[in-house]
Amino acid sequence: MPDAGRPFIPVRFAVLTVSDTRGLADDKSGQTLADRIEAAGHILAARAIVPDDSDKIRDRVLSWSKDEGVDAIITTGGTGFTGRDVTPEALEPIFEKRMDGFSEVFHRISYDKIGTSTIQSRATGGLVNATFVFVLPGSPGACKDAWDGILKAQFDYRHMPCNFVEIMPRLDEHLRRSGK
């Protein structure tokens, strides 16, 4: 529930579409996320498209995760089971911490919309260089479900009893303790 006594704090998002066939002009999933991010009052800090290539996906996410102008990264695409779907394989090995609850809640929301077809997605989330990273399917509906059902509230400082914004300053504590 929102606490009207707390101020809204905008978060800086980067959106990465993973596709061999899309460009910015026909990237409906990336546009869905960009529109929702900005409509919620947040900042679209960066947006890009990379092909279904593990190295390119990982390199872009690593670059953004080191950019002080990016607080969170959302990828869309490459979460299925075909040979070119490699986004989870590209990113999960670099997660400092996994966010299993994100996947579980995403699938719960998705199940209500598409039933058992939700098992065909390998949506995941975690932290990379103390930056939130969410890996979504490449459909506008999945992007709407993830944003509207999970991310919008968790990236609103007014959302209670807790939210991602209030813990963001402490995400790198484990890095500072280990001297990295």
Secondary structure, DSSP 8 states (H G I E B T S, - for coil): -B-TTS-----EEEEEEE-SS--GGG-HHHHHHHHHHHHTT-EEEEEEEE-S-HHHHHHHHHHHHT-TT-SEEEEES--SSSTT--HHHHHGGG-SEE-HHHHHHHHHHHHHHHGGGGGG---EEEEETTEEEEEE-SSHHHHHHHIIIIIHHHT-TTBSS--HHHHGGGTTHHHHHHT-
